[in-house]
């Protein structure tokens, strides 16, 4: 690998929606607090909510 082209990596804390903190590495020196993760996202929980869909996902646009 070429030297000097890769970013620095810093150890950060990532806090999940249930309050657990996990240490990870990131090129951004800033701790993260997640608002969505596998505990509450419909893709993992299986709870879909289609209340906003009215026949078409483009129903609100005027083309």
CHARMM-style PDB file with segment names, atoms N, HN, CA, C and O in Angstrom:
ATOM      1  N   UNK     1       0.835  -1.189   0.000  1.00  0.00      PROA
ATOM      2  CA  UNK     1       0.000   0.000   0.000  1.00  0.00      PROA
ATOM      3  C   UNK     1       0.873   1.244   0.000  1.00  0.00      PROA
ATOM      4  O   UNK     1       1.979   1.250   0.541  1.00  0.00      PROA
ATOM      5  N   UNK     2       0.354   2.293  -0.617  1.00  0.00      PROA
ATOM      6  HN  UNK     2      -0.544   2.288  -1.057  1.00  0.00      PROA
ATOM      7  CA  UNK     2       1.073   3.551  -0.629  1.00  0.00      PROA
ATOM      8  C   UNK     2       1.011   4.191   0.746  1.00  0.00      PROA
ATOM      9  O   UNK     2      -0.013   4.122   1.426  1.00  0.00      PROA
ATOM     10  N   UNK     3       2.078   4.797   1.142  1.00  0.00      PROA
ATOM     11  HN  UNK     3       2.910   4.853   0.590  1.00  0.00      PROA
ATOM     12  CA  UNK     3       2.106   5.477   2.434  1.00  0.00      PROA
ATOM     13  C   UNK     3       1.564   6.889   2.285  1.00  0.00      PROA
ATOM     14  O   UNK     3       1.738   7.528   1.247  1.00  0.00      PROA
ATOM     15  N   UNK     4       0.900   7.372   3.342  1.00  0.00      PROA
ATOM     16  HN  UNK     4       0.759   6.852   4.185  1.00  0.00      PROA
ATOM     17  CA  UNK     4       0.430   8.746   3.387  1.00  0.00      PROA
ATOM     18  C   UNK     4      -0.893   9.025   2.697  1.00  0.00      PROA
ATOM     19  O   UNK     4      -1.332  10.175   2.672  1.00  0.00      PROA
ATOM     20  N   UNK     5      -1.545   8.013   2.136  1.00  0.00      PROA
ATOM     21  HN  UNK     5      -1.188   7.079   2.156  1.00  0.00      PROA
ATOM     22  CA  UNK     5      -2.827   8.272   1.475  1.00  0.00      PROA
ATOM     23  C   UNK     5      -4.021   7.758   2.275  1.00  0.00      PROA
ATOM     24  O   UNK     5      -5.165   8.050   1.926  1.00  0.00      PROA
ATOM     25  N   UNK     6      -3.778   7.010   3.326  1.00  0.00      PROA
ATOM     26  HN  UNK     6      -2.849   6.773   3.610  1.00  0.00      PROA
ATOM     27  CA  UNK     6      -4.867   6.448   4.116  1.00  0.00      PROA
ATOM     28  C   UNK     6      -5.157   7.340   5.323  1.00  0.00      PROA
ATOM     29  O   UNK     6      -4.237   7.910   5.909  1.00  0.00      PROA
ATOM     30  N   UNK     7      -6.434   7.461   5.693  1.00  0.00      PROA
ATOM     31  HN  UNK     7      -7.181   6.998   5.217  1.00  0.00      PROA
ATOM     32  CA  UNK     7      -6.783   8.324   6.821  1.00  0.00      PROA
ATOM     33  C   UNK     7      -6.354   7.709   8.155  1.00  0.00      PROA
ATOM     34  O   UNK     7      -6.157   6.499   8.264  1.00  0.00      PROA
ATOM     35  N   UNK     8      -6.217   8.554   9.144  1.00  0.00      PROA
ATOM     36  HN  UNK     8      -6.376   9.537   9.055  1.00  0.00      PROA
ATOM     37  CA  UNK     8      -5.959   8.088  10.512  1.00  0.00      PROA
ATOM     38  C   UNK     8      -7.234   7.448  11.052  1.00  0.00      PROA
ATOM     39  O   UNK     8      -8.335   7.877  10.708  1.00  0.00      PROA
ATOM     40  N   UNK     9      -7.095   6.431  11.888  1.00  0.00      PROA
ATOM     41  HN  UNK     9      -6.200   6.082  12.167  1.00  0.00      PROA
ATOM     42  CA  UNK     9      -8.248   5.803  12.517  1.00  0.00      PROA
ATOM     43  C   UNK     9      -8.203   6.042  14.005  1.00  0.00      PROA
ATOM     44  O   UNK     9      -7.146   5.956  14.629  1.00  0.00      PROA
ATOM     45  N   UNK    10      -9.369   6.346  14.578  1.00  0.00      PROA
ATOM     46  HN  UNK    10     -10.228   6.416  14.071  1.00  0.00      PROA
ATOM     47  CA  UNK    10      -9.494   6.663  15.987  1.00  0.00      PROA
ATOM     48  C   UNK    10     -10.484   5.698  16.622  1.00  0.00      PROA
ATOM     49  O   UNK    10     -11.440   5.267  15.976  1.00  0.00      PROA
ATOM     50  N   UNK    11     -10.258   5.360  17.883  1.00  0.00      PROA
ATOM     51  HN  UNK    11      -9.482   5.710  18.408  1.00  0.00      PROA
ATOM     52  CA  UNK    11     -11.211   4.525  18.611  1.00  0.00      PROA
ATOM     53  C   UNK    11     -12.344   5.416  19.098  1.00  0.00      PROA
ATOM     54  O   UNK    11     -12.106   6.417  19.774  1.00  0.00      PROA
ATOM     55  N   UNK    12     -13.589   5.050  18.751  1.00  0.00      PROA
ATOM     56  HN  UNK    12     -13.782   4.237  18.201  1.00  0.00      PROA
ATOM     57  CA  UNK    12     -14.755   5.829  19.154  1.00  0.00      PROA
ATOM     58  C   UNK    12     -15.737   4.931  19.889  1.00  0.00      PROA
ATOM     59  O   UNK    12     -15.624   3.706  19.849  1.00  0.00      PROA
ATOM     60  N   UNK    13     -16.692   5.546  20.555  1.00  0.00      PROA
ATOM     61  HN  UNK    13     -16.784   6.541  20.587  1.00  0.00      PROA
ATOM     62  CA  UNK    13     -17.775   4.826  21.210  1.00  0.00      PROA
ATOM     63  C   UNK    13     -19.040   4.995  20.378  1.00  0.00      PROA
ATOM     64  O   UNK    13     -19.398   6.108  19.991  1.00  0.00      PROA
ATOM     65  N   UNK    14     -19.714   3.875  20.107  1.00  0.00      PROA
ATOM     66  HN  UNK    14     -19.424   2.971  20.422  1.00  0.00      PROA
ATOM     67  CA  UNK    14     -20.987   3.896  19.389  1.00  0.00      PROA
ATOM     68  C   UNK    14     -22.049   3.415  20.367  1.00  0.00      PROA
ATOM     69  O   UNK    14     -21.973   2.298  20.880  1.00  0.00      PROA
ATOM     70  N   UNK    15     -23.046   4.270  20.624  1.00  0.00      PROA
ATOM     71  HN  UNK    15     -23.108   5.177  20.208  1.00  0.00      PROA
ATOM     72  CA  UNK    15     -24.121   3.930  21.561  1.00  0.00      PROA
ATOM     73  C   UNK    15     -25.354   3.523  20.770  1.00  0.00      PROA
ATOM     74  O   UNK    15     -25.838   4.284  19.932  1.00  0.00      PROA
ATOM     75  N   UNK    16     -25.866   2.313  21.039  1.00  0.00      PROA
ATOM     76  HN  UNK    16     -25.473   1.695  21.720  1.00  0.00      PROA
ATOM     77  CA  UNK    16     -27.038   1.801  20.338  1.00  0.00      PROA
ATOM     78  C   UNK    16     -28.310   2.319  20.997  1.00  0.00      PROA
ATOM     79  O   UNK    16     -28.253   2.988  22.028  1.00  0.00      PROA
ATOM     80  N   UNK    17     -29.460   2.009  20.399  1.00  0.00      PROA
ATOM     81  HN  UNK    17     -29.506   1.466  19.561  1.00  0.00      PROA
ATOM     82  CA  UNK    17     -30.725   2.540  20.897  1.00  0.00      PROA
ATOM     83  C   UNK    17     -31.107   1.998  22.265  1.00  0.00      PROA
ATOM     84  O   UNK    17     -31.909   2.617  22.963  1.00  0.00      PROA
ATOM     85  N   UNK    18     -30.558   0.869  22.662  1.00  0.00      PROA
ATOM     86  HN  UNK    18     -29.906   0.367  22.095  1.00  0.00      PROA
ATOM     87  CA  UNK    18     -30.870   0.335  23.993  1.00  0.00      PROA
ATOM     88  C   UNK    18     -29.861   0.797  25.043  1.00  0.00      PROA
ATOM     89  O   UNK    18     -29.920   0.350  26.188  1.00  0.00      PROA
ATOM     90  N   UNK    19     -28.936   1.685  24.670  1.00  0.00      PROA
ATOM     91  HN  UNK    19     -28.888   2.048  23.739  1.00  0.00      PROA
ATOM     92  CA  UNK    19     -27.997   2.252  25.623  1.00  0.00      PROA
ATOM     93  C   UNK    19     -26.659   1.542  25.722  1.00  0.00      PROA
ATOM     94  O   UNK    19     -25.780   2.000  26.452  1.00  0.00      PROA
ATOM     95  N   UNK    20     -26.479   0.448  25.018  1.00  0.00      PROA
ATOM     96  HN  UNK    20     -27.193   0.076  24.425  1.00  0.00      PROA
ATOM     97  CA  UNK    20     -25.202  -0.257  25.050  1.00  0.00      PROA
ATOM     98  C   UNK    20     -24.158   0.538  24.281  1.00  0.00      PROA
ATOM     99  O   UNK    20     -24.470   1.181  23.279  1.00  0.00      PROA
ATOM    100  N   UNK    21     -22.922   0.491  24.752  1.00  0.00      PROA
ATOM    101  HN  UNK    21     -22.668  -0.031  25.566  1.00  0.00      PROA
ATOM    102  CA  UNK    21     -21.825   1.188  24.093  1.00  0.00      PROA
ATOM    103  C   UNK    21     -20.831   0.172  23.554  1.00  0.00      PROA
ATOM    104  O   UNK    21     -20.423  -0.754  24.255  1.00  0.00      PROA
ATOM    105  N   UNK    22     -20.448   0.361  22.296  1.00  0.00      PROA
ATOM    106  HN  UNK    22     -20.780   1.113  21.727  1.00  0.00      PROA
ATOM    107  CA  UNK    22     -19.511  -0.526  21.626  1.00  0.00      PROA
ATOM    108  C   UNK    22     -18.341   0.319  21.133  1.00  0.00      PROA
ATOM    109  O   UNK    22     -18.542   1.417  20.614  1.00  0.00      PROA
ATOM    110  N   UNK    23     -17.127  -0.186  21.291  1.00  0.00      PROA
ATOM    111  HN  UNK    23     -16.963  -1.078  21.713  1.00  0.00      PROA
ATOM    112  CA  UNK    23     -15.951   0.509  20.788  1.00  0.00      PROA
ATOM    113  C   UNK    23     -15.708   0.079  19.349  1.00  0.00      PROA
ATOM    114  O   UNK    23     -15.729  -1.112  19.039  1.00  0.00      PROA
ATOM    115  N   UNK    24     -15.477   1.053  18.470  1.00  0.00      PROA
ATOM    116  HN  UNK    24     -15.460   2.021  18.722  1.00  0.00      PROA
ATOM    117  CA  UNK    24     -15.187   0.815  17.064  1.00  0.00      PROA
ATOM    118  C   UNK    24     -14.103   1.778  16.623  1.00  0.00      PROA
ATOM    119  O   UNK    24     -13.687   2.658  17.377  1.00  0.00      PROA
ATOM    120  N   UNK    25     -13.654   1.599  15.397  1.00  0.00      PROA
ATOM    121  HN  UNK    25     -13.992   0.884  14.785  1.00  0.00      PROA
ATOM    122  CA  UNK    25     -12.667   2.503  14.825  1.00  0.00      PROA
ATOM    123  C   UNK    25     -13.295   3.276  13.683  1.00  0.00      PROA
ATOM    124  O   UNK    25     -14.075   2.728  12.903  1.00  0.00      PROA
ATOM    125  N   UNK    26     -12.948   4.559  13.587  1.00  0.00      PROA
ATOM    126  HN  UNK    26     -12.314   5.003  14.220  1.00  0.00      PROA
ATOM    127  CA  UNK    26     -13.495   5.421  12.562  1.00  0.00      PROA
ATOM    128  C   UNK    26     -12.448   6.443  12.153  1.00  0.00      PROA
ATOM    129  O   UNK    26     -11.546   6.768  12.925  1.00  0.00      PROA
ATOM    130  N   UNK    27     -12.577   6.946  10.929  1.00  0.00      PROA
ATOM    131  HN  UNK    27     -13.310   6.681  10.302  1.00  0.00      PROA
ATOM    132  CA  UNK    27     -11.682   8.010  10.502  1.00  0.00      PROA
ATOM    133  C   UNK    27     -12.176   9.370  10.994  1.00  0.00      PROA
ATOM    134  O   UNK    27     -11.463  10.367  10.882  1.00  0.00      PROA
ATOM    135  N   UNK    28     -13.394   9.412  11.537  1.00  0.00      PROA
ATOM    136  HN  UNK    28     -13.974   8.602  11.627  1.00  0.00      PROA
ATOM    137  CA  UNK    28     -13.946  10.628  12.122  1.00  0.00      PROA
ATOM    138  C   UNK    28     -13.785  10.532  13.631  1.00  0.00      PROA
ATOM    139  O   UNK    28     -14.240   9.563  14.240  1.00  0.00      PROA
ATOM    140  N   UNK    29     -13.157  11.505  14.229  1.00  0.00      PROA
ATOM    141  HN  UNK    29     -12.788  12.291  13.734  1.00  0.00      PROA
ATOM    142  CA  UNK    29     -12.874  11.467  15.665  1.00  0.00      PROA
ATOM    143  C   UNK    29     -14.088  12.007  16.425  1.00  0.00      PROA
ATOM    144  O   UNK    29     -14.038  13.096  16.998  1.00  0.00      PROA
ATOM    145  N   UNK    30     -15.183  11.230  16.424  1.00  0.00      PROA
ATOM    146  HN  UNK    30     -15.223  10.346  15.959  1.00  0.00      PROA
ATOM    147  CA  UNK    30     -16.415  11.675  17.068  1.00  0.00      PROA
ATOM    148  C   UNK    30     -17.227  10.449  17.491  1.00  0.00      PROA
ATOM    149  O   UNK    30     -17.425   9.529  16.697  1.00  0.00      PROA
ATOM    150  N   UNK    31     -17.697  10.438  18.745  1.00  0.00      PROA
ATOM    151  HN  UNK    31     -17.536  11.185  19.390  1.00  0.00      PROA
ATOM    152  CA  UNK    31     -18.552   9.349  19.204  1.00  0.00      PROA
ATOM    153  C   UNK    31     -19.915   9.432  18.513  1.00  0.00      PROA
ATOM    154  O   UNK    31     -20.382  10.521  18.181  1.00  0.00      PROA
ATOM    155  N   UNK    32     -20.552   8.269  18.298  1.00  0.00      PROA
ATOM    156  HN  UNK    32     -20.173   7.384  18.568  1.00  0.00      PROA
ATOM    157  CA  UNK    32     -21.841   8.208  17.620  1.00  0.00      PROA
ATOM    158  C   UNK    32     -22.922   7.714  18.567  1.00  0.00      PROA
ATOM    159  O   UNK    32     -22.681   6.834  19.394  1.00  0.00      PROA
ATOM    160  N   UNK    33     -24.118   8.285  18.442  1.00  0.00      PROA
ATOM    161  HN  UNK    33     -24.314   9.000  17.770  1.00  0.00      PROA
ATOM    162  CA  UNK    33     -25.308   7.801  19.139  1.00  0.00      PROA
ATOM    163  C   UNK    33     -26.314   7.468  18.048  1.00  0.00      PROA
ATOM    164  O   UNK    33     -26.778   8.354  17.330  1.00  0.00      PROA
ATOM    165  N   UNK    34     -26.649   6.187  17.926  1.00  0.00      PROA
ATOM    166  HN  UNK    34     -26.271   5.467  18.508  1.00  0.00      PROA
ATOM    167  CA  UNK    34     -27.529   5.737  16.858  1.00  0.00      PROA
ATOM    168  C   UNK    34     -28.986   6.001  17.190  1.00  0.00      PROA
ATOM    169  O   UNK    34     -29.413   5.813  18.329  1.00  0.00      PROA
ATOM    170  N   UNK    35     -29.751   6.438  16.192  1.00  0.00      PROA
ATOM    171  HN  UNK    35     -29.404   6.590  15.267  1.00  0.00      PROA
ATOM    172  CA  UNK    35     -31.196   6.594  16.367  1.00  0.00      PROA
ATOM    173  C   UNK    35     -31.932   5.407  15.753  1.00  0.00      PROA
ATOM    174  O   UNK    35     -33.098   5.169  16.068  1.00  0.00      PROA
ATOM    175  N   UNK    36     -31.257   4.665  14.878  1.00  0.00      PROA
ATOM    176  HN  UNK    36     -30.310   4.859  14.621  1.00  0.00      PROA
ATOM    177  CA  UNK    36     -31.823   3.475  14.251  1.00  0.00      PROA
ATOM    178  C   UNK    36     -30.753   2.398  14.213  1.00  0.00      PROA
ATOM    179  O   UNK    36     -29.615   2.654  13.817  1.00  0.00      PROA
ATOM    180  N   UNK    37     -31.116   1.209  14.619  1.00  0.00      PROA
ATOM    181  HN  UNK    37     -32.040   1.001  14.940  1.00  0.00      PROA
ATOM    182  CA  UNK    37     -30.210   0.067  14.523  1.00  0.00      PROA
ATOM    183  C   UNK    37     -31.034  -1.202  14.387  1.00  0.00      PROA
ATOM    184  O   UNK    37     -32.243  -1.124  14.170  1.00  0.00      PROA
ATOM    185  N   UNK    38     -30.418  -2.355  14.507  1.00  0.00      PROA
ATOM    186  HN  UNK    38     -29.435  -2.419  14.683  1.00  0.00      PROA
ATOM    187  CA  UNK    38     -31.135  -3.614  14.302  1.00  0.00      PROA
ATOM    188  C   UNK    38     -32.199  -3.886  15.361  1.00  0.00      PROA
ATOM    189  O   UNK    38     -32.982  -4.822  15.203  1.00  0.00      PROA
ATOM    190  N   UNK    39     -32.254  -3.102  16.429  1.00  0.00      PROA
ATOM    191  HN  UNK    39     -31.618  -2.341  16.557  1.00  0.00      PROA
ATOM    192  CA  UNK    39     -33.262  -3.318  17.468  1.00  0.00      PROA
ATOM    193  C   UNK    39     -34.599  -2.659  17.134  1.00  0.00      PROA
ATOM    194  O   UNK    39     -35.638  -3.069  17.652  1.00  0.00      PROA
ATOM    195  N   UNK    40     -34.581  -1.636  16.267  1.00  0.00      PROA
ATOM    196  HN  UNK    40     -33.737  -1.303  15.846  1.00  0.00      PROA
ATOM    197  CA  UNK    40     -35.837  -0.942  15.996  1.00  0.00      PROA
ATOM    198  C   UNK    40     -36.103  -0.680  14.515  1.00  0.00      PROA
ATOM    199  O   UNK    40     -37.103  -0.038  14.193  1.00  0.00      PROA
ATOM    200  N   UNK    41     -35.263  -1.144  13.613  1.00  0.00      PROA
ATOM    201  HN  UNK    41     -34.451  -1.666  13.875  1.00  0.00      PROA
ATOM    202  CA  UNK    41     -35.487  -0.917  12.183  1.00  0.00      PROA
ATOM    203  C   UNK    41     -36.377  -2.023  11.617  1.00  0.00      PROA
ATOM    204  O   UNK    41     -36.145  -3.199  11.894  1.00  0.00      PROA
ATOM    205  N   UNK    42     -37.402  -1.659  10.822  1.00  0.00      PROA
ATOM    206  HN  UNK    42     -37.590  -0.703  10.596  1.00  0.00      PROA
ATOM    207  CA  UNK    42     -38.337  -2.656  10.290  1.00  0.00      PROA
ATOM    208  C   UNK    42     -37.686  -3.764   9.468  1.00  0.00      PROA
ATOM    209  O   UNK    42     -38.235  -4.862   9.384  1.00  0.00      PROA
ATOM    210  N   UNK    43     -36.543  -3.505   8.869  1.00  0.00      PROA
ATOM    211  HN  UNK    43     -36.097  -2.613   8.937  1.00  0.00      PROA
ATOM    212  CA  UNK    43     -35.879  -4.546   8.084  1.00  0.00      PROA
ATOM    213  C   UNK    43     -35.444  -5.711   8.961  1.00  0.00      PROA
ATOM    214  O   UNK    43     -35.377  -6.846   8.490  1.00  0.00      PROA
ATOM    215  N   UNK    44     -35.148  -5.448  10.228  1.00  0.00      PROA
ATOM    216  HN  UNK    44     -35.203  -4.526  10.611  1.00  0.00      PROA
ATOM    217  CA  UNK    44     -34.726  -6.516  11.137  1.00  0.00      PROA
ATOM    218  C   UNK    44     -35.844  -6.970  12.066  1.00  0.00      PROA
ATOM    219  O   UNK    44     -35.861  -8.129  12.482  1.00  0.00      PROA
ATOM    220  N   UNK    45     -36.776  -6.087  12.397  1.00  0.00      PROA
ATOM    221  HN  UNK    45     -36.763  -5.146  12.059  1.00  0.00      PROA
ATOM    222  CA  UNK    45     -37.826  -6.464  13.339  1.00  0.00      PROA
ATOM    223  C   UNK    45     -38.997  -7.151  12.660  1.00  0.00      PROA
ATOM    224  O   UNK    45     -39.759  -7.869  13.307  1.00  0.00      PROA
ATOM    225  N   UNK    46     -39.147  -6.931  11.327  1.00  0.00      PROA
ATOM    226  HN  UNK    46     -38.528  -6.348  10.801  1.00  0.00      PROA
ATOM    227  CA  UNK    46     -40.255  -7.542  10.603  1.00  0.00      PROA
ATOM    228  C   UNK    46     -41.555  -6.791  10.756  1.00  0.00      PROA
ATOM    229  O   UNK    46     -42.594  -7.268  10.299  1.00  0.00      PROA
ATOM    230  N   UNK    47     -41.531  -5.628  11.384  1.00  0.00      PROA
ATOM    231  HN  UNK    47     -40.687  -5.240  11.755  1.00  0.00      PROA
ATOM    232  CA  UNK    47     -42.746  -4.836  11.585  1.00  0.00      PROA
ATOM    233  C   UNK    47     -42.770  -3.713  10.568  1.00  0.00      PROA
ATOM    234  O   UNK    47     -42.128  -2.679  10.752  1.00  0.00      PROA
ATOM    235  N   UNK    48     -43.507  -3.921   9.504  1.00  0.00      PROA
ATOM    236  HN  UNK    48     -44.028  -4.761   9.354  1.00  0.00      PROA
ATOM    237  CA  UNK    48     -43.593  -2.904   8.464  1.00  0.00      PROA
ATOM    238  C   UNK    48     -44.760  -1.973   8.737  1.00  0.00      PROA
ATOM    239  O   UNK    48     -45.787  -2.374   9.285  1.00  0.00      PROA
ATOM    240  N   UNK    49     -44.580  -0.734   8.345  1.00  0.00      PROA
ATOM    241  HN  UNK    49     -43.746  -0.409   7.899  1.00  0.00      PROA
ATOM    242  CA  UNK    49     -45.629   0.258   8.500  1.00  0.00      PROA
ATOM    243  C   UNK    49     -45.812   0.961   7.163  1.00  0.00      PROA
ATOM    244  O   UNK    49     -44.973   1.769   6.766  1.00  0.00      PROA
ATOM    245  N   UNK    50     -46.892   0.661   6.473  1.00  0.00      PROA
ATOM    246  HN  UNK    50     -47.574   0.004   6.796  1.00  0.00      PROA
ATOM    247  CA  UNK    50     -47.145   1.240   5.161  1.00  0.00      PROA
ATOM    248  C   UNK    50     -48.271   2.266   5.196  1.00  0.00      PROA
ATOM    249  O   UNK    50     -48.969   2.446   4.198  1.00  0.00      PROA
ATOM    250  N   UNK    51     -48.457   2.935   6.317  1.00  0.00      PROA
ATOM    251  HN  UNK    51     -47.890   2.789   7.127  1.00  0.00      PROA
ATOM    252  CA  UNK    51     -49.554   3.889   6.428  1.00  0.00      PROA
ATOM    253  C   UNK    51     -49.412   5.052   5.460  1.00  0.00      PROA
ATOM    254  O   UNK    51     -50.420   5.587   4.999  1.00  0.00      PROA
ATOM    255  N   UNK    52     -48.192   5.458   5.139  1.00  0.00      PROA
ATOM    256  HN  UNK    52     -47.373   5.023   5.513  1.00  0.00      PROA
ATOM    257  CA  UNK    52     -47.977   6.596   4.260  1.00  0.00      PROA
ATOM    258  C   UNK    52     -48.158   6.283   2.794  1.00  0.00      PROA
ATOM    259  O   UNK    52     -48.330   7.203   1.994  1.00  0.00      PROA
ATOM    260  N   UNK    53     -48.127   5.024   2.410  1.00  0.00      PROA
ATOM    261  HN  UNK    53     -47.988   4.277   3.059  1.00  0.00      PROA
ATOM    262  CA  UNK    53     -48.243   4.652   0.999  1.00  0.00      PROA
ATOM    263  C   UNK    53     -49.710   4.650   0.586  1.00  0.00      PROA
ATOM    264  O   UNK    53     -50.533   3.965   1.194  1.00  0.00      PROA
ATOM    265  N   UNK    54     -50.032   5.419  -0.451  1.00  0.00      PROA
ATOM    266  HN  UNK    54     -49.363   5.975  -0.945  1.00  0.00      PROA
ATOM    267  CA  UNK    54     -51.415   5.473  -0.938  1.00  0.00      PROA
ATOM    268  C   UNK    54     -51.446   5.042  -2.393  1.00  0.00      PROA
ATOM    269  O   UNK    54     -51.717   5.847  -3.284  1.00  0.00      PROA
ATOM    270  N   UNK    55     -51.169   3.780  -2.625  1.00  0.00      PROA
ATOM    271  HN  UNK    55     -50.949   3.126  -1.901  1.00  0.00      PROA
ATOM    272  CA  UNK    55     -51.232   3.246  -3.977  1.00  0.00      PROA
ATOM    273  C   UNK    55     -49.907   3.292  -4.711  1.00  0.00      PROA
ATOM    274  O   UNK    55     -49.560   2.350  -5.424  1.00  0.00      PROA
ATOM    275  N   UNK    56     -49.170   4.361  -4.550  1.00  0.00      PROA
ATOM    276  HN  UNK    56     -49.451   5.126  -3.971  1.00  0.00      PROA
ATOM    277  CA  UNK    56     -47.906   4.493  -5.257  1.00  0.00      PROA
ATOM    278  C   UNK    56     -46.924   5.264  -4.393  1.00  0.00      PROA
ATOM    279  O   UNK    56     -47.309   6.186  -3.673  1.00  0.00      PROA
ATOM    280  N   UNK    57     -45.671   4.890  -4.466  1.00  0.00      PROA
ATOM    281  HN  UNK    57     -45.359   4.141  -5.051  1.00  0.00      PROA
ATOM    282  CA  UNK    57     -44.689   5.618  -3.673  1.00  0.00      PROA
ATOM    283  C   UNK    57     -44.418   7.005  -4.245  1.00  0.00      PROA
ATOM    284  O   UNK    57     -43.781   7.828  -3.588  1.00  0.00      PROA
ATOM    285  N   UNK    58     -44.896   7.278  -5.471  1.00  0.00      PROA
ATOM    286  HN  UNK    58     -45.413   6.610  -6.005  1.00  0.00      PROA
ATOM    287  CA  UNK    58     -44.722   8.588  -6.081  1.00  0.00      PROA
ATOM    288  C   UNK    58     -46.039   9.376  -6.131  1.00  0.00      PROA
ATOM    289  O   UNK    58     -46.164  10.316  -6.916  1.00  0.00      PROA
ATOM    290  N   UNK    59     -47.013   9.001  -5.305  1.00  0.00      PROA
ATOM    291  HN  UNK    59     -46.911   8.237  -4.668  1.00  0.00      PROA
ATOM    292  CA  UNK    59     -48.340   9.610  -5.374  1.00  0.00      PROA
ATOM    293  C   UNK    59     -48.304  11.118  -5.075  1.00  0.00      PROA
ATOM    294  O   UNK    59     -49.124  11.862  -5.614  1.00  0.00      PROA
ATOM    295  N   UNK    60     -47.388  11.577  -4.244  1.00  0.00      PROA
ATOM    296  HN  UNK    60     -46.721  10.973  -3.806  1.00  0.00      PROA
ATOM    297  CA  UNK    60     -47.345  12.984  -3.863  1.00  0.00      PROA
ATOM    298  C   UNK    60     -46.642  13.893  -4.848  1.00  0.00      PROA
ATOM    299  O   UNK    60     -46.635  15.110  -4.668  1.00  0.00      PROA
ATOM    300  N   UNK    61     -46.044  13.318  -5.899  1.00  0.00      PROA
ATOM    301  HN  UNK    61     -46.049  12.329  -6.045  1.00  0.00      PROA
ATOM    302  CA  UNK    61     -45.298  14.111  -6.876  1.00  0.00      PROA
ATOM    303  C   UNK    61     -46.167  14.435  -8.080  1.00  0.00      PROA
ATOM    304  O   UNK    61     -46.998  13.627  -8.494  1.00  0.00      PROA
ATOM    305  N   UNK    62     -45.971  15.611  -8.633  1.00  0.00      PROA
ATOM    306  HN  UNK    62     -45.296  16.267  -8.297  1.00  0.00      PROA
ATOM    307  CA  UNK    62     -46.668  15.989  -9.863  1.00  0.00      PROA
ATOM    308  C   UNK    62     -45.662  15.979 -10.996  1.00  0.00      PROA
ATOM    309  O   UNK    62     -44.795  16.850 -11.072  1.00  0.00      PROA
ATOM    310  N   UNK    63     -45.774  14.996 -11.879  1.00  0.00      PROA
ATOM    311  HN  UNK    63     -46.478  14.288 -11.817  1.00  0.00      PROA
ATOM    312  CA  UNK    63     -44.844  14.887 -13.003  1.00  0.00      PROA
ATOM    313  C   UNK    63     -45.443  15.496 -14.238  1.00  0.00      PROA
ATOM    314  OT1 UNK    63     -44.808  15.501 -15.293  1.00  0.00      PROA
TER     315      UNK     63
END
